[in-house]
């Protein structure tokens, strides 16, 4: 495997949930490193397609998948789609000693709208909190999230009924001083 770089990838995939306020802010200023078995770059269409054990690293952000397609629109916004069985991401949360991570069969990032979508057998975990669904969307601009189940046909071991499932840990209370 060789290390690949493409001019189409700026701070885009920092995006795959790093667009949120929870991501390690310093990652945005780090170089993007890409590894894959092959890459096809089409400068005329402003697209790059990485295939075969794709690993994108930028600071604490790591994205893994079977295929990563990156395109730049006419206004210069970056859009990407990562595919895998599954495709995953992991990134350190800003100012905390914990990570945000997730998985799905497909993860899409829209740089113009600052929106991340995870499709099919999707889950996102932040600290000890986790949500499962067949579709998970986070809109960083609107600070809005949505999780949808796929019904019984979308059943997985984590969601045997195919329904949305979330586990949210109780917030730790601040320690009180004793006299």
C-alpha positions as CSV (number, residue, x, y, z in Angstrom):
1,X,0.0,0.0,0.0
2,X,1.2,3.5,-0.6
3,X,0.3,6.8,1.0
4,X,-1.9,8.8,-1.4
5,X,-2.8,12.5,-1.4
6,X,-5.4,14.4,-3.4
7,X,-5.8,18.1,-3.9
8,X,-9.6,17.6,-3.6
9,X,-9.4,16.7,0.0
10,X,-9.1,19.8,2.3
11,X,-10.7,19.9,5.7
12,X,-13.7,18.0,4.3
13,X,-13.7,14.7,6.0
14,X,-12.8,16.2,9.2
15,X,-16.4,16.5,8.5
16,X,-17.5,13.0,9.1
17,X,-18.9,14.1,12.3
18,X,-16.0,16.4,13.2
19,X,-18.2,19.2,11.8
20,X,-19.9,18.9,15.1
21,X,-18.9,20.9,18.1
22,X,-17.7,17.7,19.7
23,X,-14.7,17.1,17.4
24,X,-11.1,17.8,18.2
25,X,-10.7,21.3,16.8
26,X,-7.0,20.9,16.2
27,X,-7.7,18.2,13.7
28,X,-8.8,20.8,11.1
29,X,-5.3,22.1,10.8
30,X,-3.6,18.7,10.4
31,X,-2.7,17.2,7.1
32,X,-5.0,14.5,5.6
33,X,-3.3,11.2,4.9
34,X,-5.0,8.6,2.7
35,X,-4.1,5.0,2.1
36,X,-5.9,2.7,-0.4
37,X,-5.1,-0.1,-2.8
38,X,-5.9,2.3,-5.7
39,X,-7.1,5.7,-6.6
40,X,-8.7,7.3,-9.7
41,X,-8.6,11.0,-10.0
42,X,-10.8,12.9,-12.5
43,X,-9.8,16.5,-12.4
44,X,-12.3,17.5,-15.1
45,X,-15.2,16.2,-12.9
46,X,-13.4,17.1,-9.7
47,X,-13.8,13.6,-8.2
48,X,-11.4,11.1,-6.6
49,X,-12.3,7.5,-5.9
50,X,-10.2,5.5,-3.5
51,X,-10.7,1.7,-3.3
52,X,-9.5,-1.2,-1.3
53,X,-8.9,-1.0,2.4
54,X,-9.2,2.8,2.5
55,X,-7.9,4.6,5.6
56,X,-8.2,8.3,6.0
57,X,-6.4,9.9,8.9
58,X,-6.4,13.6,10.0
59,X,-5.2,14.2,13.5
60,X,-7.4,12.1,15.7
61,X,-9.9,11.4,13.0
62,X,-9.7,7.9,11.4
63,X,-12.2,6.8,8.7
64,X,-12.0,3.2,7.3
65,X,-14.0,1.7,4.4
66,X,-13.8,-0.3,1.3
67,X,-14.4,2.7,-1.0
68,X,-14.3,6.5,-0.6
69,X,-15.6,8.9,-3.3
70,X,-14.8,12.6,-2.9
71,X,-16.1,15.4,-5.1
72,X,-16.0,19.1,-5.2
73,X,-19.0,21.1,-6.4
74,X,-18.8,24.3,-8.5
75,X,-18.7,26.5,-5.4
76,X,-15.8,24.5,-3.9
77,X,-17.7,22.6,-1.3
78,X,-16.5,19.1,-0.6
79,X,-18.9,16.1,-0.6
80,X,-17.8,12.5,0.2
81,X,-19.3,9.1,0.5
82,X,-17.6,6.2,2.3
83,X,-18.8,2.6,1.6
84,X,-18.0,-0.5,3.5
85,X,-19.2,-3.6,5.3
86,X,-19.1,-1.5,7.4
87,X,-17.4,1.8,7.0
88,X,-16.4,3.4,10.3
89,X,-15.1,6.6,11.8
90,X,-13.5,7.5,15.1
91,X,-12.4,10.9,16.5
92,X,-11.4,12.4,19.8
93,X,-13.8,14.8,21.3
94,X,-12.5,18.3,21.8
95,X,-11.2,18.9,25.3
96,X,-12.2,15.5,26.6
97,X,-10.5,12.2,27.0
98,X,-13.1,10.3,25.0
99,X,-14.0,9.5,21.4
100,X,-17.0,9.8,19.1
101,X,-17.3,6.9,16.7
102,X,-19.8,5.4,14.4
103,X,-20.5,2.9,11.7
104,X,-22.8,2.2,8.8
105,X,-22.8,0.6,5.4
106,X,-22.5,4.1,3.9
107,X,-21.5,7.4,5.3
108,X,-22.2,10.6,3.4
109,X,-20.9,14.1,4.2
110,X,-22.2,17.3,2.6
111,X,-19.7,20.1,3.0
112,X,-22.2,22.8,1.8
113,X,-24.9,21.8,4.3
114,X,-22.4,20.6,7.0
115,X,-24.5,17.4,7.3
116,X,-23.5,13.8,8.0
117,X,-25.7,10.8,7.2
118,X,-25.1,7.2,8.1
119,X,-27.1,4.5,6.3
120,X,-28.0,0.9,7.0
121,X,-27.1,-0.8,10.3
122,X,-25.9,2.6,11.6
123,X,-24.8,3.5,15.1
124,X,-23.0,6.5,16.7
125,X,-21.4,6.4,20.1
126,X,-20.2,9.4,22.1
127,X,-18.5,8.5,25.3
128,X,-20.8,5.8,26.8
129,X,-23.9,7.0,25.0
130,X,-24.9,5.1,21.9
131,X,-27.7,5.3,19.3
132,X,-28.6,2.6,16.7
133,X,-30.8,3.0,13.7
134,X,-31.1,2.2,10.0
135,X,-30.5,5.9,9.3
136,X,-28.7,8.6,11.4
137,X,-28.4,12.2,10.3
138,X,-26.7,15.1,12.0
139,X,-27.0,18.7,10.7
140,X,-24.3,20.7,12.3
141,X,-25.7,24.1,11.1
142,X,-29.2,23.5,12.6
143,X,-27.8,21.4,15.5
144,X,-30.4,18.9,14.6
145,X,-30.2,15.1,14.6
146,X,-32.6,12.4,13.4
147,X,-32.6,8.6,13.8
148,X,-34.9,6.4,11.8
149,X,-35.5,2.7,12.1
150,X,-36.0,0.4,9.1
151,X,-38.6,-1.7,10.8
152,X,-38.3,-5.5,11.3
153,X,-36.4,-5.9,8.0
154,X,-33.6,-3.8,9.4
155,X,-33.1,-5.9,12.5
156,X,-29.5,-6.4,13.7
157,X,-28.1,-8.0,16.9
158,X,-28.0,-4.6,18.4
159,X,-31.6,-3.8,17.3
160,X,-33.4,-7.2,17.1
161,X,-36.8,-5.5,16.5
162,X,-35.4,-3.1,13.9
163,X,-36.5,-0.2,16.1
164,X,-34.3,2.8,17.0
165,X,-32.4,2.1,20.2
166,X,-30.5,4.5,22.4
167,X,-28.5,4.0,25.6
168,X,-27.9,7.3,27.4
169,X,-25.8,7.2,30.6
170,X,-26.8,9.4,33.6
171,X,-24.8,12.6,33.8
172,X,-22.2,12.6,36.6
173,X,-23.0,15.0,39.4
174,X,-20.3,17.3,40.4
175,X,-18.5,16.3,43.6
176,X,-19.6,18.2,46.6
177,X,-17.3,19.3,49.3
178,X,-17.7,17.8,52.7
179,X,-17.0,20.0,55.7
